[in-house]
Amino acid sequence: MPALVNLLRVDRSSTCPSHTSCPSSLTHYPVSSSANFYPTMSEQKALLLDSKQGQFVVSTIPKPTSVPSGELLVKVKAAALNPVDWKIQSFGVFVENYPAVLGTDIAGDVEEVGEGVTGFSKGDRVVFQGFFTNDYAGFQQYTRVPAEIAAKADSGKVFILASGFCPVRPGYSFSIQLLRLVKFSPIIAYASAHQFDYLKSLGATEFIDRKQVSFSDLPAAVKKITSEPVKFVYDAFSSADSQQAGYDVLADGGTIVVTTGDQIKTKVDGKKVLSVFGNVHPPFNREFGKAQYKNLTKFLEDGTIVPNRPEELPNGLAGIPDGLERLKNNQVSGTKLIALPQETA
């Protein structure tokens, strides 16, 4: 297999900072024809973003007690924080209706199974990805998910740790593991030196210390590691500088995958740039997402995929805003911040 450089910063992962980075249709995407389906209600706690670029506040909102066909109603046990959450607050992207519930990395217990769903029962532990509408978001005590993009997580250990797993999402740890699964070699990780052992355990084979080697020096550093033409680069950080460095590393005919839209200024013929959007809800990603979630339970159980290392936040949903500030200020390194919504006062 051609060599691959995995450009990453373990303390930072990126999601689209502007509408131009991802398809504009996402903000209008009708997740379900029953997206406002609430036939009977009780109450639940939720973390609301009160307005566009506004403030987070813990509040009481209606809790769905029935579920549409093809879906699961889930009691959220763990909701992981993602950089997209603070970027929605800061930049006002993806969400149009307020107050809004955010949160796209979710694990919980099935509360109710919709008509036509097979393979799931009340009480099953599941992991899944949320979306940018309140009905499918994670920073609340109950949420919904289409059953075809949810996976069982039978182990108590996997249940908590896997709450941060979203297969398509641009995450450094999962990209390495999936590349190992499909037998890429070498897998070159550009990261902080104190993360090398961890990244090696996930499947990285060679390492470049990002604190010692600048983006401009990265192509020369790669050449010292391998003489093979680098055909693929995955840039989990995806700043303008990191994208240009990754592009320059590529051999003729190679492809760089970026996660914040194409910001490469200097290009040549023969190299490709692929911009990805990491969510399995929209139609253009749904079939791929269904295939991934179909295999996810097995991959978690046999160790093919190792979940993120978690750090539990205090105070349930109320602990999320401080955690998002830490993400925004680059104060999280190699872990996934987890909130436990059922512990909200």
TORNU-770251 format. One line per field, with one value per residue (C-alpha): residue number from 1; residue in one letter; z, y, x. Coordinates in Angstrom, 2 decimals, decimal comma. Example, Ala and Ser with C-alpha at 12.3 -4.5 7.8 and 13.67 -1.06 7.14 Angstrom:
// TORNU-770251
pos: c(1/2)
code: c(A/S)
c3: c(7,80/7,14)
c2: c(-4,50/-1,06)
c1: c(12,30/13,67)
// end
This chain:
// TORNU-770251
pos: c(1/2/3/4/5/6/7/8/9/10/11/12/13/14/15/16/17/18/19/20/21/22/23/24/25/26/27/28/29/30/31/32/33/34/35/36/37/38/39/40/41/42/43/44/45/46/47/48/49/50/51/52/53/54/55/56/57/58/59/60/61/62/63/64/65/66/67/68/69/70/71/72/73/74/75/76/77/78/79/80/81/82/83/84/85/86/87/88/89/90/91/92/93/94/95/96/97/98/99/100/101/102/103/104/105/106/107/108/109/110/111/112/113/114/115/116/117/118/119/120/121/122/123/124/125/126/127/128/129/130/131/132/133/134/135/136/137/138/139/140/141/142/143/144/145/146/147/148/149/150/151/152/153/154/155/156/157/158/159/160/161/162/163/164/165/166/167/168/169/170/171/172/173/174/175/176/177/178/179/180/181/182/183/184/185/186/187/188/189/190/191/192/193/194/195/196/197/198/199/200/201/202/203/204/205/206/207/208/209/210/211/212/213/214/215/216/217/218/219/220/221/222/223/224/225/226/227/228/229/230/231/232/233/234/235/236/237/238/239/240/241/242/243/244/245/246/247/248/249/250/251/252/253/254/255/256/257/258/259/260/261/262/263/264/265/266/267/268/269/270/271/272/273/274/275/276/277/278/279/280/281/282/283/284/285/286/287/288/289/290/291/292/293/294/295/296/297/298/299/300/301/302/303/304/305/306/307/308/309/310/311/312/313/314/315/316/317/318/319/320/321/322/323/324/325/326/327/328/329/330/331/332/333/334/335/336/337/338/339/340/341/342/343/344/345)
code: c(M/P/A/L/V/N/L/L/R/V/D/R/S/S/T/C/P/S/H/T/S/C/P/S/S/L/T/H/Y/P/V/S/S/S/A/N/F/Y/P/T/M/S/E/Q/K/A/L/L/L/D/S/K/Q/G/Q/F/V/V/S/T/I/P/K/P/T/S/V/P/S/G/E/L/L/V/K/V/K/A/A/A/L/N/P/V/D/W/K/I/Q/S/F/G/V/F/V/E/N/Y/P/A/V/L/G/T/D/I/A/G/D/V/E/E/V/G/E/G/V/T/G/F/S/K/G/D/R/V/V/F/Q/G/F/F/T/N/D/Y/A/G/F/Q/Q/Y/T/R/V/P/A/E/I/A/A/K/A/D/S/G/K/V/F/I/L/A/S/G/F/C/P/V/R/P/G/Y/S/F/S/I/Q/L/L/R/L/V/K/F/S/P/I/I/A/Y/A/S/A/H/Q/F/D/Y/L/K/S/L/G/A/T/E/F/I/D/R/K/Q/V/S/F/S/D/L/P/A/A/V/K/K/I/T/S/E/P/V/K/F/V/Y/D/A/F/S/S/A/D/S/Q/Q/A/G/Y/D/V/L/A/D/G/G/T/I/V/V/T/T/G/D/Q/I/K/T/K/V/D/G/K/K/V/L/S/V/F/G/N/V/H/P/P/F/N/R/E/F/G/K/A/Q/Y/K/N/L/T/K/F/L/E/D/G/T/I/V/P/N/R/P/E/E/L/P/N/G/L/A/G/I/P/D/G/L/E/R/L/K/N/N/Q/V/S/G/T/K/L/I/A/L/P/Q/E/T/A)
c3: c(0,00/-0,66/2,32/4,17/6,31/9,03/9,76/13,19/16,40/19,17/21,32/18,62/16,13/13,70/12,22/9,60/10,89/8,26/5,96/3,01/4,44/4,08/1,89/2,52/2,24/5,64/7,48/5,64/5,73/6,76/8,96/9,13/7,98/11,67/12,97/15,29/16,36/20,05/20,60/24,38/26,62/30,01/30,99/30,80/31,42/28,42/27,75/25,45/23,30/23,86/20,60/17,64/19,10/22,47/25,87/27,13/29,86/31,52/31,19/31,28/27,95/26,80/26,75/23,92/25,22/21,88/18,86/15,10/12,97/12,11/15,09/18,67/21,69/23,83/27,43/27,07/29,50/28,01/25,59/24,36/23,53/20,00/18,60/16,35/19,46/20,42/16,77/16,40/19,36/18,19/14,46/14,31/11,76/11,04/13,38/12,34/15,05/18,63/21,46/20,22/21,72/20,49/20,92/18,23/20,05/22,08/24,04/25,99/26,74/24,36/25,98/23,18/19,79/16,84/14,53/11,95/13,82/14,20/16,13/19,06/22,30/25,27/27,56/24,84/25,14/21,95/20,51/17,69/16,15/16,65/14,24/14,25/15,21/18,75/18,25/17,39/19,59/22,62/25,25/26,80/28,85/26,04/22,27/19,10/16,40/13,20/14,10/10,90/12,12/15,68/17,05/20,14/22,74/25,02/27,31/30,15/29,34/25,67/26,50/28,31/26,19/22,87/23,49/21,65/18,57/15,30/12,44/9,71/11,85/11,21/14,31/14,55/16,60/14,44/11,18/12,29/13,37/10,15/8,09/10,02/9,35/5,59/5,84/4,91/5,61/6,69/8,69/9,60/12,46/12,83/16,49/19,87/21,08/24,35/22,30/20,26/22,44/22,36/18,60/18,14/20,07/17,59/14,54/13,61/12,49/12,12/13,92/13,38/16,36/15,44/18,07/16,45/12,77/11,33/8,59/6,08/7,01/6,99/3,38/4,03/7,29/5,50/2,88/5,66/6,76/3,46/-0,14/-1,29/-3,02/-0,58/-2,24/0,64/3,34/5,97/7,65/10,88/11,91/8,57/8,99/5,87/6,74/7,55/4,36/2,24/3,96/3,41/-0,21/-0,73/0,74/-1,85/-4,84/-8,28/-8,45/-4,67/-2,65/0,52/2,67/4,55/7,16/7,08/3,39/0,81/1,96/-0,25/-2,20/-4,17/-6,35/-9,27/-11,78/-10,79/-7,06/-5,63/-2,62/-1,02/1,57/3,85/6,07/9,08/9,80/8,84/8,94/5,56/2,48/0,83/3,79/4,96/3,05/4,13/7,69/7,66/6,59/9,30/12,12/10,94/11,66/14,62/17,38/16,13/15,75/19,32/20,75/19,00/19,58/15,93/17,05/20,44/21,79/22,84/26,25/28,28/30,89/32,71/33,43/36,71/37,17/34,25/31,47/33,52/33,13/29,33/28,83/30,80/28,82/25,54/26,67/27,30/23,79/22,32/24,17/23,14/26,71/25,91/24,79/23,59/25,52/24,91/27,34/28,45/30,14/31,96/31,36/33,93/36,68/35,98/39,12)
c2: c(0,00/3,55/5,48/7,78/10,80/11,38/15,09/15,59/17,48/15,23/18,19/19,65/18,28/20,43/20,58/23,00/26,59/28,14/27,35/27,39/24,43/21,99/21,60/24,49/22,14/20,70/23,52/22,68/18,90/17,25/14,44/12,84/13,66/13,28/15,57/17,31/14,10/14,48/12,78/12,66/14,59/14,76/16,80/16,43/18,49/19,86/22,23/24,93/27,42/30,26/32,16/32,38/32,92/33,14/31,49/27,95/27,41/24,26/24,24/21,99/21,02/18,44/14,84/12,63/9,53/7,92/7,28/7,33/4,22/3,24/5,06/4,52/6,66/6,67/7,64/9,49/8,15/9,82/12,73/13,57/17,09/17,85/20,95/21,53/22,37/25,44/26,43/26,44/28,80/31,01/31,17/30,60/27,77/24,67/25,56/27,82/27,35/28,49/27,71/24,78/21,52/20,55/17,38/14,81/12,04/9,97/6,73/5,54/2,93/2,20/3,46/2,61/0,91/2,36/0,35/-1,67/-1,67/-5,05/-6,01/-3,62/-4,03/-1,82/-1,64/-2,22/-0,06/1,85/4,35/6,71/10,13/13,03/15,78/19,56/19,46/19,27/15,94/14,19/16,02/14,70/17,44/16,35/13,41/11,75/11,82/9,93/8,21/6,32/2,69/2,07/4,37/3,09/0,25/-1,90/-1,66/-4,62/-4,15/-1,65/-0,52/-0,06/1,71/4,59/4,84/4,55/7,56/9,65/7,43/8,73/6,66/9,31/12,19/13,53/12,12/11,38/8,19/6,49/7,44/5,61/2,53/2,34/2,78/-0,07/-2,16/-1,74/-2,39/0,93/1,04/3,03/5,18/8,33/10,38/14,07/14,77/15,73/13,40/12,60/10,99/8,68/5,58/6,02/6,50/3,47/1,37/2,48/1,51/4,36/3,04/6,17/9,51/13,15/15,50/18,52/20,61/19,92/19,94/22,87/22,51/23,95/21,30/18,41/17,22/16,86/14,99/12,54/11,83/10,82/8,17/6,64/6,69/5,47/8,00/9,31/8,76/9,66/12,32/12,66/16,08/15,95/19,43/21,12/24,65/26,49/25,78/22,10/21,54/23,14/21,04/17,85/18,76/19,37/15,93/14,19/12,44/13,03/11,42/11,55/12,71/14,78/14,50/17,71/18,37/22,14/22,83/23,33/26,11/25,17/28,14/26,68/23,73/21,72/19,42/15,80/16,12/15,87/17,53/15,79/17,68/15,50/16,17/13,87/13,09/10,00/11,58/13,39/11,37/11,72/9,93/7,67/4,49/4,69/5,34/2,35/0,09/1,44/1,08/-2,41/-3,45/-1,19/-3,54/-6,31/-3,94/-2,70/-6,17/-7,67/-4,63/-3,60/-0,18/1,12/3,95/7,30/7,79/9,58/12,29/12,61/16,15/17,01/18,28/16,56/18,90/21,93/20,89/21,10/24,86/24,78/21,72/23,48/26,41/23,99/22,60/26,08/27,09/23,94/22,62/19,03/16,53/13,01/12,53/12,86/14,99/13,20/14,62/12,43/14,05/11,92/13,47/16,96/18,60)
c1: c(0,00/1,19/2,50/0,14/0,85/-1,69/-1,36/-2,79/-2,59/-3,75/-4,78/-6,98/-9,48/-11,41/-14,84/-16,08/-15,78/-18,00/-20,90/-18,51/-16,61/-19,51/-22,59/-24,99/-27,94/-27,09/-28,78/-32,02/-31,70/-35,00/-33,74/-37,17/-40,65/-41,54/-38,80/-41,28/-43,02/-43,96/-47,33/-47,07/-44,73/-43,15/-40,09/-36,32/-33,20/-31,32/-28,44/-29,75/-27,87/-30,32/-29,71/-27,35/-23,86/-25,56/-25,07/-25,56/-28,14/-29,50/-33,27/-36,32/-37,88/-40,44/-39,26/-40,51/-42,25/-43,06/-40,89/-41,55/-41,23/-37,67/-36,20/-35,08/-35,85/-32,70/-32,00/-28,69/-26,10/-23,01/-22,60/-19,12/-18,00/-16,83/-15,09/-18,10/-20,13/-18,11/-17,80/-21,58/-21,74/-18,87/-19,59/-23,35/-23,11/-25,26/-28,13/-31,00/-33,64/-33,12/-33,01/-30,92/-29,72/-26,24/-24,18/-23,37/-21,44/-23,87/-24,31/-27,32/-29,98/-32,84/-36,03/-38,44/-38,23/-40,14/-42,34/-40,47/-37,14/-35,44/-32,32/-32,88/-34,82/-35,66/-32,61/-30,00/-26,92/-26,22/-23,76/-24,58/-24,09/-26,46/-27,39/-27,95/-31,63/-33,00/-34,76/-31,49/-28,98/-27,10/-26,93/-30,21/-31,45/-33,43/-32,99/-33,84/-31,83/-32,66/-32,00/-30,04/-27,26/-26,98/-24,86/-25,14/-22,39/-22,94/-19,95/-20,18/-16,64/-17,35/-20,61/-18,96/-15,83/-17,57/-19,78/-17,19/-17,14/-18,50/-17,14/-17,08/-16,17/-12,58/-10,89/-7,21/-7,50/-10,10/-8,43/-5,29/-7,22/-9,20/-6,04/-4,48/-7,59/-7,24/-3,48/-1,92/1,81/3,64/1,23/3,14/1,71/2,53/1,80/3,21/5,95/4,18/1,39/3,61/3,13/-0,63/-0,68/1,54/-0,96/-3,62/-1,59/0,74/4,13/6,27/6,26/7,19/7,19/5,09/6,85/10,22/9,23/7,29/4,70/7,15/9,74/7,28/7,85/11,59/10,92/8,64/11,30/13,68/11,20/10,14/11,27/7,86/5,61/3,02/-0,34/-2,67/-2,67/-5,37/-5,32/-7,34/-6,21/-6,86/-5,59/-4,46/-0,81/-1,31/-3,28/-0,56/2,11/0,13/-0,47/3,24/4,02/1,85/3,32/1,87/-1,57/-2,00/-5,00/-5,25/-8,38/-9,24/-11,89/-12,51/-12,87/-10,12/-7,77/-4,79/-3,48/-0,57/-1,57/-0,25/-1,89/-2,14/-2,98/-6,48/-8,12/-11,10/-13,16/-15,27/-18,27/-18,30/-21,92/-23,92/-27,40/-27,50/-28,49/-25,07/-23,42/-26,27/-25,42/-21,79/-22,92/-25,27/-22,41/-20,14/-22,63/-23,53/-19,93/-19,19/-20,39/-18,11/-15,16/-15,59/-15,95/-12,91/-10,70/-10,39/-11,63/-10,50/-12,69/-11,33/-9,76/-12,46/-12,48/-15,80/-16,95/-18,71/-22,28/-23,94/-25,06/-24,00/-20,35/-20,40/-19,81/-16,55/-15,47/-16,17/-14,05/-11,20/-11,58/-11,72/-8,55/-6,64/-6,49/-7,49/-4,86/-5,56/-8,81/-12,53/-14,54/-17,69/-20,80/-23,33/-26,74/-28,59/-26,43/-27,74/-29,15)
// end
